[in-house]
């Protein structure tokens, strides 16, 4: 089994005087509501790791895009979601972001 190790990026090299800690660990939290829907605005205000969210129809009710300072904050966010009333929380780590590039044009034979 291979363990995941976080490699600090540019943001992690900021000095002690940095206004906010570097948020190098990106993840998606797919949340299923419990008996009462979660209040996204309250969650976003209380959890600095929450960057944005999507209301969904399907297996999950809410998808939160997270940027955490490390594994400890990610675990704390998952625990806070359960305390807020989530029935199920699934966390997926973001390994890299994919962006579409320009199309490759090929000559016509």
ABEGO torsion letter per residue (X at the ends): XBBBBBBBBAAAABBAABABBBBABBBBBBBBBBABBBBAAAAAAABAABABBBBBBEABABBBBBBBAEAAAAAAAAAAAAAAGBABBBBBBBABBBBBBBBBBBBBX
